[in-house]
Amino acid sequence: MARFPDYKEPPEALSGLSVVELPSLDPMPFLAAAMAAKSMADFGAEVIKVEPPIIGARERQLGPFRDEMPDPETGGLHLYLNTNKLGVTLDLEDSRAREVLMRMLAGADIVLNPLAPALSARLGLDFAALAARFPKLIIVSVTFFGTDSPYRDNRGGDLVATHMSGVGFETPWHQVTDPKNQPPLKLAGRQADYLTGYTAAAAAMCALFDRKNSGRGQHVDVSQWLAMVSMLRPNIGVYSHESREAPIFERTRARLKRGAQWVYPSTDGWVSFNAGTDRFWRGWKNVMGKPDWMDAEMFGSPLARAGHIDAIEAAIVDWLSTETRQSAFEKAQAEHVPCFPVHTCSEVAANPQYAARGFFADHDHPTAREVRMPGAPCRMSATPWRLKRGAPRLGEHNRAIMIDRLHIAPGEFDALKAARVI
C-alpha cells in the first residue's frame, strides 16, 4: 500500500505495555490466557507467548488445518489466538528455564498464568512467590475455579463452567417444553474459554490503572466458573431478592418456556425474531399486511400480548413458513423490527455486511500462507486495532528475546537448546 512520505501510523492503545503469557500445561486445552493476551497484543501491547518446547501450546494441536494436513504452524485456532505475539519456548519444569522466565518477568507489566494453583506453587510461579520477587508486577491467575476457591484443585473446563454456572441449564432459552427430552445444551466451540480471556484482560487493565496511583502490582484472580456466572446477572438478582413464590423465580428455576422464544423456523433455516414492544408490533403489522386480528383487544399492549404468546407465535411460524431467512430479514428490517437469519460459519464468512464493514482481516503467514480471520472487536479511531504480525512459529523469537534482550550468552543458549529446555 502506497504511503505519503510523511505518513505515520497512528499510535496504539496499549503501546509500551509488556505482557508475558504462560502456557496451560493441562492436557485439556484451556485457551483463556491466550485469548486475554491476544486482546492486548492486537491493541499494541508487546506479548511474549511462552510455549513448551517441541509440542508447543495446546491450540497448535487443534484444527482446522491448512489443506487439512495437521501442522502445528497452520492450525486456524493457533493462527487466530496468537496474532501480534512474540513466541518463545521454555520447559517450565526445568529450573534453568524458570530462571530465564524470571529474567523476562523482570521487565514485564503483566503476567497471565493459566497453570493450576498446585502446579504454580510447585514451580514457584504462584502469586506469593512472584509478588515477593516483582512487587510491581500484575499477576493474573486464570484458572478453572480461582486460586482461593474450595474447588481450586478440581478439574474444570469449558463444558464444566458452562453447566456449573447455569448457562447450560438455560440453553436453549425460552424453548424448552419437554425437559426430560430436551436436556441442557453445551455452547458451541469453547465460548467459556474466550469469555474468561476477555474477563482476565479487562481485570488486568483495571489493575494496571490502579498501579498508576499506588505504584504496586496486585493479584488478579480470574475464575472461569465465575466468569460464566456473570452471564446470568438477572438470575442472580432473582435468586438474591425475589420470593420463591414469585412467577419470575419459578421461570428461572424450571427451564420451561414461559414467553416468546428467540428463534423460529423458516423455509431454509432459522430466524431470530422479536415483536414484543409496541413499536415492533406496529412494524410487524405492516410486514403482515395489517391483518384485522392484530387489532384485537387481546393484543393491545405488551402485557396483554404476553398473556397470548402462543397465538402470536403460531402466527409468526405461519408467516415464516413461506419466507426464506433472507426475505424475512429484509422485510422485518425495513420496518425496524429486530430480525436476523441464523447463519452457518461459511455464511458468516461471506456475509456482505461484514464485508462492507471490513470486519475480516487478511494477512500472509510465512507457513500458512494467505489467512483470513475475524478482525477488530471494537473500533477506536485514535488508537486503532492493527494486525502487524501473524502468529509466531514455535520458538521463533527465542534468540531475539534470550540473547539480544536478556543477554544470555550464546554458549549458554546453545546448551539450553541442546538440553531441550528451550
C-alpha positions as semicolon CSV with decimal commas, in nm:
position;residue;x (nm);y (nm);z (nm)
1;M;0,000;0,000;0,000
2;A;0,148;0,335;-0,104
3;R;0,219;0,589;0,171
4;F;0,288;0,959;0,159
5;P;0,648;1,033;0,269
6;D;0,543;1,195;0,594
7;Y;0,277;0,935;0,679
8;K;0,294;0,795;1,032
9;E;0,096;0,501;1,164
10;P;-0,148;0,614;1,436
11;P;-0,048;0,525;1,792
12;E;-0,165;0,202;1,952
13;A;-0,381;0,198;2,263
14;L;-0,154;-0,034;2,463
15;S;0,180;0,066;2,317
16;G;0,455;0,025;2,576
17;L;0,270;-0,238;2,777
18;S;0,469;-0,557;2,830
19;V;0,283;-0,886;2,884
20;V;0,406;-1,242;2,936
21;E;0,163;-1,526;2,863
22;L;0,243;-1,855;3,035
23;P;0,128;-2,186;2,885
24;S;-0,153;-2,403;3,013
25;L;0,007;-2,740;3,083
26;D;-0,322;-2,917;3,140
27;P;-0,371;-3,195;2,882
28;M;-0,713;-3,049;2,806
29;P;-0,691;-2,729;2,600
30;F;-0,761;-2,419;2,810
31;L;-0,745;-2,112;2,588
32;A;-0,842;-1,830;2,824
33;A;-0,492;-1,686;2,876
34;A;-0,422;-1,699;2,502
35;M;-0,744;-1,504;2,436
36;A;-0,661;-1,247;2,703
37;A;-0,312;-1,198;2,562
38;K;-0,444;-1,169;2,206
39;S;-0,686;-0,894;2,305
40;M;-0,390;-0,696;2,441
41;A;-0,145;-0,773;2,161
42;D;-0,391;-0,665;1,893
43;F;-0,417;-0,321;2,054
44;G;-0,041;-0,271;2,071
45;A;0,092;-0,446;2,382
46;E;0,409;-0,646;2,341
47;V;0,309;-1,001;2,433
48;I;0,567;-1,275;2,474
49;K;0,394;-1,612;2,450
50;V;0,574;-1,891;2,635
51;E;0,519;-2,241;2,497
52;P;0,656;-2,585;2,587
53;P;0,940;-2,694;2,358
54;I;0,871;-2,948;2,083
55;I;0,490;-2,970;2,119
56;G;0,405;-2,603;2,170
57;A;0,077;-2,464;2,306
58;R;-0,232;-2,685;2,306
59;E;-0,413;-2,478;2,046
60;R;-0,149;-2,578;1,790
61;Q;-0,291;-2,930;1,801
62;L;-0,643;-2,818;1,713
63;G;-0,768;-2,760;1,360
64;P;-0,885;-2,677;1,113
65;F;-0,551;-2,702;0,935
66;R;-0,432;-2,564;0,605
67;D;-0,500;-2,822;0,331
68;E;-0,646;-3,049;0,603
69;M;-0,295;-3,166;0,693
70;P;-0,220;-3,148;1,069
71;D;0,061;-2,899;1,119
72;P;0,131;-2,709;1,442
73;E;0,205;-2,396;1,239
74;T;-0,112;-2,385;1,026
75;G;-0,400;-2,458;1,264
76;G;-0,671;-2,196;1,235
77;L;-0,712;-2,161;1,612
78;H;-0,339;-2,104;1,664
79;L;-0,326;-1,854;1,379
80;Y;-0,614;-1,657;1,529
81;L;-0,530;-1,667;1,900
82;N;-0,165;-1,569;1,862
83;T;-0,161;-1,275;1,623
84;N;0,084;-0,995;1,702
85;K;0,266;-1,204;1,966
86;L;0,632;-1,290;2,004
87;G;0,691;-1,660;2,071
88;V;0,949;-1,834;2,288
89;T;0,978;-2,189;2,420
90;L;1,058;-2,280;2,781
91;D;1,022;-2,607;2,970
92;L;0,885;-2,468;3,294
93;E;0,950;-2,797;3,471
94;D;1,322;-2,718;3,441
95;S;1,477;-2,474;3,689
96;R;1,707;-2,327;3,421
97;A;1,408;-2,240;3,204
98;R;1,227;-2,087;3,501
99;E;1,526;-1,863;3,566
100;V;1,507;-1,743;3,206
101;L;1,139;-1,672;3,269
102;M;1,225;-1,469;3,579
103;R;1,453;-1,250;3,371
104;M;1,165;-1,194;3,129
105;L;0,924;-1,109;3,410
106;A;1,164;-0,850;3,550
107;G;1,074;-0,626;3,257
108;A;0,705;-0,713;3,233
109;D;0,396;-0,526;3,346
110;I;0,153;-0,821;3,341
111;V;0,188;-1,198;3,353
112;L;-0,106;-1,419;3,253
113;N;-0,083;-1,751;3,436
114;P;-0,326;-2,033;3,341
115;L;-0,143;-2,303;3,542
116;A;-0,337;-2,496;3,805
117;P;-0,282;-2,349;4,155
118;A;-0,096;-2,652;4,290
119;L;0,133;-2,663;3,986
120;S;0,201;-2,290;4,010
121;A;0,302;-2,332;4,374
122;R;0,527;-2,630;4,298
123;L;0,706;-2,437;4,023
124;G;0,739;-2,119;4,229
125;L;0,507;-1,930;3,994
126;D;0,221;-1,864;4,235
127;F;0,120;-1,514;4,336
128;A;0,307;-1,512;4,667
129;A;0,637;-1,616;4,509
130;L;0,614;-1,380;4,213
131;A;0,489;-1,082;4,415
132;A;0,781;-1,116;4,657
133;R;1,026;-1,101;4,368
134;F;0,842;-0,848;4,146
135;P;0,632;-0,612;4,365
136;K;0,514;-0,402;4,068
137;L;0,408;-0,699;3,855
138;I;0,037;-0,755;3,790
139;I;-0,011;-1,130;3,830
140;V;-0,325;-1,262;3,663
141;S;-0,423;-1,615;3,762
142;V;-0,660;-1,761;3,502
143;T;-0,791;-2,092;3,635
144;F;-1,100;-2,309;3,629
145;F;-1,229;-2,214;3,975
146;G;-0,997;-1,948;4,117
147;T;-0,694;-1,984;4,342
148;D;-0,884;-1,940;4,672
149;S;-1,193;-2,145;4,586
150;P;-1,277;-2,470;4,769
151;Y;-1,274;-2,621;4,417
152;R;-0,929;-2,481;4,335
153;D;-0,771;-2,823;4,280
154;N;-1,058;-2,972;4,080
155;R;-1,054;-3,018;3,704
156;G;-1,283;-2,786;3,516
157;G;-1,301;-2,657;3,161
158;D;-1,541;-2,516;2,905
159;L;-1,809;-2,783;2,947
160;V;-1,795;-2,779;3,329
161;A;-1,804;-2,399;3,350
162;T;-2,094;-2,380;3,105
163;H;-2,311;-2,609;3,315
164;M;-2,187;-2,533;3,666
165;S;-2,253;-2,163;3,605
166;G;-2,613;-2,220;3,495
167;V;-2,561;-2,102;3,137
168;G;-2,607;-2,454;3,002
169;F;-2,915;-2,502;3,217
170;E;-3,079;-2,206;3,043
171;T;-2,981;-2,318;2,693
172;P;-3,191;-2,310;2,480
173;W;-3,363;-2,015;2,645
174;H;-3,744;-1,999;2,622
175;Q;-3,772;-2,305;2,401
176;V;-3,790;-2,597;2,644
177;T;-4,131;-2,761;2,655
178;D;-4,023;-3,116;2,748
179;P;-3,734;-3,101;2,998
180;K;-3,683;-3,479;3,013
181;N;-3,618;-3,496;2,640
182;Q;-3,466;-3,150;2,599
183;P;-3,161;-3,152;2,827
184;P;-2,930;-2,851;2,881
185;L;-2,703;-2,786;2,585
186;K;-2,332;-2,721;2,551
187;L;-2,246;-2,389;2,389
188;A;-2,076;-2,416;2,050
189;G;-1,697;-2,413;2,044
190;R;-1,510;-2,304;2,358
191;Q;-1,705;-1,990;2,446
192;A;-1,632;-2,018;2,819
193;D;-1,259;-2,006;2,745
194;Y;-1,290;-1,692;2,535
195;L;-1,521;-1,514;2,779
196;T;-1,277;-1,592;3,060
197;G;-0,996;-1,448;2,850
198;Y;-1,177;-1,120;2,794
199;T;-1,266;-1,109;3,165
200;A;-0,899;-1,156;3,255
201;A;-0,786;-0,886;3,013
202;A;-1,040;-0,635;3,145
203;A;-0,950;-0,710;3,507
204;A;-0,579;-0,680;3,430
205;M;-0,634;-0,336;3,279
206;C;-0,818;-0,229;3,596
207;A;-0,518;-0,343;3,800
208;L;-0,285;-0,154;3,566
209;F;-0,490;0,162;3,617
210;D;-0,468;0,113;3,995
211;R;-0,091;0,069;3,973
212;K;-0,061;0,416;3,823
213;N;-0,191;0,554;4,152
214;S;-0,044;0,307;4,401
215;G;0,280;0,204;4,230
216;R;0,211;-0,152;4,337
217;G;0,124;-0,466;4,147
218;Q;-0,152;-0,697;4,262
219;H;-0,305;-1,039;4,218
220;V;-0,599;-1,064;3,976
221;D;-0,774;-1,396;4,041
222;V;-0,995;-1,493;3,746
223;S;-1,221;-1,797;3,771
224;Q;-1,367;-1,946;3,454
225;W;-1,666;-2,068;3,651
226;L;-1,743;-1,723;3,792
227;A;-1,678;-1,551;3,459
228;M;-1,959;-1,764;3,319
229;V;-2,181;-1,696;3,621
230;S;-2,156;-1,327;3,529
231;M;-2,357;-1,408;3,215
232;L;-2,662;-1,472;3,435
233;R;-2,695;-1,137;3,607
234;P;-3,079;-1,128;3,604
235;N;-3,087;-1,474;3,761
236;I;-2,852;-1,369;4,037
237;G;-3,084;-1,077;4,116
238;V;-3,389;-1,304;4,114
239;Y;-3,234;-1,565;4,343
240;S;-3,098;-1,297;4,576
241;H;-3,405;-1,076;4,611
242;E;-3,723;-1,240;4,484
243;S;-3,960;-1,457;4,682
244;R;-3,952;-1,825;4,593
245;E;-4,324;-1,793;4,519
246;A;-4,271;-1,517;4,262
247;P;-4,351;-1,617;3,900
248;I;-4,010;-1,500;3,778
249;F;-3,839;-1,722;4,038
250;E;-4,025;-2,024;3,907
251;R;-3,943;-1,931;3,548
252;T;-3,568;-1,923;3,614
253;R;-3,584;-2,245;3,816
254;A;-3,791;-2,464;3,585
255;R;-3,633;-2,409;3,239
256;L;-3,981;-2,434;3,091
257;K;-4,080;-2,198;2,814
258;R;-4,275;-1,910;2,970
259;G;-4,251;-1,644;2,700
260;A;-4,161;-1,577;2,338
261;Q;-3,875;-1,785;2,207
262;W;-3,587;-1,625;2,019
263;V;-3,562;-1,832;1,702
264;Y;-3,821;-1,973;1,463
265;P;-3,809;-2,199;1,155
266;S;-3,833;-2,057;0,804
267;T;-3,830;-2,232;0,465
268;D;-3,450;-2,263;0,457
269;G;-3,332;-2,243;0,817
270;W;-3,390;-2,044;1,134
271;V;-3,464;-1,680;1,202
272;S;-3,438;-1,477;1,521
273;F;-3,744;-1,255;1,554
274;N;-3,888;-1,021;1,819
275;A;-4,204;-0,812;1,802
276;G;-4,258;-0,760;2,176
277;T;-4,275;-0,381;2,212
278;D;-4,548;-0,156;2,075
279;R;-4,315;-0,013;1,813
280;F;-4,207;-0,355;1,692
281;W;-4,567;-0,476;1,694
282;R;-4,671;-0,189;1,468
283;G;-4,382;-0,263;1,235
284;W;-4,470;-0,630;1,216
285;K;-4,832;-0,539;1,146
286;N;-4,710;-0,355;0,835
287;V;-4,497;-0,653;0,733
288;M;-4,801;-0,881;0,766
289;G;-5,024;-0,654;0,557
290;K;-5,218;-0,513;0,856
291;P;-5,445;-0,813;0,927
292;D;-5,754;-0,740;1,139
293;W;-5,671;-0,990;1,410
294;M;-5,367;-0,784;1,516
295;D;-5,603;-0,501;1,619
296;A;-5,791;-0,720;1,868
297;E;-5,801;-0,600;2,229
298;M;-5,624;-0,917;2,345
299;F;-5,312;-0,793;2,162
300;G;-5,345;-0,427;2,259
301;S;-5,046;-0,396;2,496
302;P;-4,717;-0,574;2,567
303;L;-4,867;-0,722;2,887
304;A;-5,177;-0,843;2,703
305;R;-4,964;-0,992;2,426
306;A;-4,751;-1,173;2,683
307;G;-5,067;-1,350;2,801
308;H;-5,143;-1,472;2,449
309;I;-4,794;-1,551;2,329
310;D;-4,896;-1,895;2,197
311;A;-5,133;-1,738;1,947
312;I;-4,873;-1,481;1,840
313;E;-4,602;-1,743;1,795
314;A;-4,839;-1,954;1,585
315;A;-4,886;-1,653;1,358
316;I;-4,510;-1,592;1,338
317;V;-4,444;-1,955;1,246
318;D;-4,723;-1,945;0,986
319;W;-4,577;-1,630;0,830
320;L;-4,225;-1,774;0,823
321;S;-4,349;-2,097;0,665
322;T;-4,349;-1,917;0,329
323;E;-4,044;-1,695;0,388
324;T;-3,674;-1,760;0,343
325;R;-3,435;-1,637;0,609
326;Q;-3,320;-1,351;0,388
327;S;-3,667;-1,237;0,284
328;A;-3,789;-1,238;0,645
329;F;-3,480;-1,044;0,748
330;E;-3,521;-0,781;0,478
331;K;-3,896;-0,731;0,530
332;A;-3,869;-0,705;0,909
333;Q;-3,563;-0,480;0,900
334;A;-3,740;-0,245;0,657
335;E;-3,996;-0,186;0,934
336;H;-3,728;-0,165;1,206
337;V;-3,836;-0,493;1,364
338;P;-3,546;-0,695;1,516
339;C;-3,488;-0,994;1,292
340;F;-3,183;-1,173;1,158
341;P;-3,108;-1,509;0,995
342;V;-2,919;-1,778;1,184
343;H;-2,611;-1,833;0,967
344;T;-2,366;-2,116;0,928
345;C;-1,994;-2,041;0,972
346;S;-1,939;-2,028;0,596
347;E;-2,233;-1,789;0,558
348;V;-2,092;-1,563;0,827
349;A;-1,759;-1,554;0,642
350;A;-1,937;-1,446;0,322
351;N;-2,177;-1,202;0,491
352;P;-2,200;-0,878;0,287
353;Q;-2,244;-0,661;0,597
354;Y;-1,920;-0,788;0,748
355;A;-1,750;-0,732;0,414
356;A;-1,883;-0,375;0,392
357;R;-1,755;-0,303;0,743
358;G;-1,415;-0,455;0,669
359;F;-1,455;-0,689;0,966
360;F;-1,237;-0,972;0,838
361;A;-0,863;-0,917;0,827
362;D;-0,624;-1,072;0,575
363;H;-0,253;-1,132;0,613
364;D;0,024;-1,352;0,477
365;H;0,177;-1,603;0,715
366;P;0,519;-1,749;0,632
367;T;0,394;-2,106;0,679
368;A;0,015;-2,094;0,649
369;R;0,023;-1,852;0,353
370;E;-0,293;-1,644;0,300
371;V;-0,501;-1,622;0,617
372;R;-0,835;-1,452;0,674
373;M;-0,970;-1,413;1,027
374;P;-1,208;-1,202;1,237
375;G;-1,072;-0,853;1,285
376;A;-1,120;-0,579;1,543
377;P;-1,371;-0,649;1,824
378;C;-1,425;-0,272;1,851
379;R;-1,308;0,035;1,667
380;M;-1,112;0,316;1,829
381;S;-1,043;0,598;1,590
382;A;-0,733;0,748;1,752
383;T;-0,566;0,419;1,850
384;P;-0,697;0,154;1,609
385;W;-0,670;-0,222;1,626
386;R;-0,393;-0,339;1,395
387;L;-0,272;-0,673;1,260
388;K;0,104;-0,627;1,235
389;R;0,232;-0,980;1,270
390;G;0,095;-1,328;1,219
391;A;0,109;-1,597;1,488
392;P;0,470;-1,689;1,575
393;R;0,624;-2,013;1,463
394;L;0,727;-2,237;1,753
395;G;1,027;-2,079;1,926
396;E;1,057;-1,816;1,653
397;H;1,181;-1,541;1,885
398;N;1,396;-1,746;2,123
399;R;1,721;-1,596;2,002
400;A;1,593;-1,239;1,977
401;I;1,446;-1,245;2,329
402;M;1,703;-1,455;2,512
403;I;2,030;-1,347;2,354
404;D;1,961;-0,996;2,223
405;R;1,734;-0,877;2,503
406;L;1,810;-1,088;2,812
407;H;2,180;-1,110;2,722
408;I;2,207;-1,484;2,771
409;A;2,548;-1,592;2,640
410;P;2,531;-1,774;2,304
411;G;2,706;-2,075;2,454
412;E;2,453;-2,096;2,738
413;F;2,170;-2,054;2,487
414;D;2,304;-2,341;2,276
415;A;2,337;-2,560;2,586
416;L;1,976;-2,491;2,685
417;K;1,867;-2,570;2,333
418;A;2,063;-2,896;2,322
419;A;1,906;-2,999;2,652
420;R;1,561;-2,921;2,504
421;V;1,496;-2,676;2,784
422;I;1,411;-2,412;2,523
